[in-house]
Amino acid sequence: MEQYEPHIRCSKDANVKYAIVPGDPKRVDRVKEFLEEPKEIANNREFKSVVGYYKGVKVIVTSTGIGGPSTGIAVEELKNIGVDTIIRIGSCGALQDNIKLGDLIIGTAAVRDEGTSKTYVETEYPAVADFKVVQSLIESAKEQKFVYHHGVIRSHDSFYTDEEENIDNYWKTKNVLGADMESAALFVIGRLRNIKTASILNVVVESDGNLESGINEYVDGDNDSMDGEKKEILTALEGIVKLNSGKTL
């Protein structure tokens, strides 16, 4: 009898090593358009999963919802069904002035300014992406001539504290590239569980932009933001092909 994971509702019968994890369940459907033989295998709470093939490589796409707690659940349960490589495709706000709408940020490490990773291990433990996965994504973005940046990002737990502008300005001075809500948890839990992880973020708000209007424009289909989403999907998929073939430098 199949043993289903309690939240993502998938089992080892999925028989897949590589996972792409967007936050938004709707983004699962947009990745689905790039896959051959796509099949929805589960849809529970914020966790929607589709399996399919890209250039002959089997991939599972599972949404994580918003924030570290639900991301942590997805990472743990994907590990339980046999996944060993997880790439996040998310959205972010840029913190540096040279990073523009629709650019990609490939996170090499994350500031652990969130709570989920702290429930796992002391704050001295670093949140670091897997070197080979990051390398495959950089090569993929470069070959496709996508505008990308790589470096340290920050993960946080709220958009609406009274100090958001001051917080962003502080991390901007520390050369942090952008901010999301999930990557630190992904990196820390992945490292603790022997899962290779990385994160590609599509910039939907520039450093001097308005958070609410930027996100609304992205949700409503702003061209630059949606173009960035397609680029991060292709970067992840081509990166997985490279990893599977062992052709990263």
N, C-alpha and C positions, 0 to 999 in steps of 0.2 A: 504494500500500500504506500502511495506517495506521501511523503512527509512535507507539508507545506509550511513555509515560514509564516509566523503569525501576523505580520504586518504587510510585507510585500506580496504574500500569497503565491510565491514561486517555490519550486522544488528543484532538486538536483537533476530532474528530468530535463530541465532547460539545457543542460550539458554545454555550458558556455564559460569561457575564461575572461572575456573582455566585456566591460560594462561602460556605458556612457550615462552620466547622471545629470540631467538638467534639474532645476528646481520645479519649474512649471510643468504640470501634466500636458498642457497644450504643446509644449516644445517636444514632447515625445512623438506626437503626431507629425511634427515638422521634420524630425530626424527620420521617421518612418518613410518619408518620401524618397530618401536617398538609398533605401535598403531594397534588396531583392528578397522575395518570398517573406515579406514581413507578416508577423502574426502577433496579435495581442494575446498575452497569456494571463494577465491579471490586471485588476483595477480595484483597489481598495484604499479608502481614505485618500491621502495625497499621493499614494504610490501606484503609478500606472506603469506597466511593463510590456514591452514589445521585443520580440526576438526577430532577427533577420540576418541577412548576409550582405557584406560590402566587399566586393572584389574577392569573393570566396571565403572571407573570414566571418565567422559567426559572432554576432554582437547582441548583447541585451541592453536595452535602453530603459532605465527606470527613473521616474521622477522622485524627488526627495521632499518636495514642499519647501517651505521657507525656514531657514535657520539650522543651527547645529543639532538640536535634539532629533529631529526627524531624519536629518542626514546621517547621524550616527546609527540610527536604527537601520537605515537602508544599507550602510556599509557593512554592519555586522551580519545582516541576513543575506546579503549578496555573497559574502565570504562563506557562509554556511552552505550555499548551493554550489560552490565550486569556483566562483569568480576570483581571479588573482590580480587583475589590473582594472583600476577604476579611474576614468577621466571625467571630471566635472566640466560641463559647459554651462556657464552662468552669465549673469549680467552684473555690472558694477558701476560705481561712480569713480571717475578718475580723480586723482589727487594732484597730479602734475599738469602744468599748463600746456605742455607739448603733446599731451595725449588727447586725441580727438574722438568725436562721436563715431562709433563703428570700428574703431581700432580694437585690436586684440591685446589683452594682457595675459601672458603666460606666467603664472605664479611659481617662483622657485622656492618660496617659503612664505609663511604667514605670521603676522603678529597675532598672538592668542588673546585678543581682546573680547573674548566671549566665554560662556560658561561651560559648554559641553565638554571641551577637551580637559577642563580643569577637574571634572569629575573622574577622569581616567588616570591622570598623572600630574605630578607637580609642575608648576609653571616654568621651572628651569628646563624642562624637556622641550626640545625644539619642534616646531611644526614645519616639516620640510618635505617637499615633493620628491618623488623618485627621479634620480638623475637621468636614467635612460629614457624614461617616459617623457620627461621635459625635453630631452634632446630630440626625440622623435617628433615632438610637436613643433619645436623650433625649425627643424629641417622641413617639415611639412608646410608650415606657414611661409617659409622662405621660398620653397620651390613653387608655391602657388602665388607668389608675389603679393601676399597679404601684408598690410601694415601691422606690425606686432611690436610689443615691448615685453621684456622679461625682467623679473626682479621680485622684490618683497611686496606682498600685499597685506591687507589687514582684514581680519574678520571680527564682526561685532554683533550685538544682539538687538539693537533698536535703531530706527530711523528718527525717533521723535523725542529724544531727550532734550532738555533745555540748553545743552552745551554742544550740540552737534557741530556748529560752525567752528567753535574753538578747538574741538577734538580733531576735526579734519585739518585745520591749519597746523596743529601740533604735528600730526603724522606727516603732513606735507613737508615740513622742515626736516624730517628724518629720512627723506628720499623713498618713502612708501609710495607705490605707484597707484594703487586703487583700493577700494573697499568693497567687500561682499559680506555674507553672513554664514557661509558654509565651509570655506576651504580649510580653515584651521582645524576644524573637527575632522574633516576628511583626511588631512595629512597625518594628524596625530593618531587617530584610530587605525588608519591604514598601516602606519609604521609599527604600531603595537601588535597588529594582527597579521603582519607579514603580507600585506597587500601593497602592490605598487600603485601609487596615486599621482595625479597631476590635476591642474585646474587651468582652464582657459576661460577668460572673462571677456565678454563683449561690453564695451563702454557705451552706456546709455545715458549718462549724465557727465558732462565735462566739469572740470574743476571749478569753473565760475558759473555753472549752470544751476538751475533750480531743480531740486530733487523731485518734487511732486510732478511738475510739468514734464520733466525728462522721462520719468517712468510712465506717465500717462501717454506721452507720444510714442514710446516703445510699444506699449500694449495696444495702442490704436494703429500701429503699423507704420511708424515713421521709417522712411526709406533707408537712412543711414544706419539706424539701429537694427532694422531687419536684415540689411545687407551684412552687418557684423555678425548677426546670428547665423546666417548661412555660412559665413567664413569660419566661425568656430566649429560648426558641425563638420565641415569638410576637413578642417585641420585635425580634429579628433579622429575622424574615420581614416584619413590617410596616415596619421600617426600610428594607429592600430595596425594597419597593413605593414608598415615598416617594422614595428615591434614583432609581429608574427613572422615576418620573413628573416628577422635578424639582420636587417640592412642598415640599421642606424650606425653612424660613424663611431 
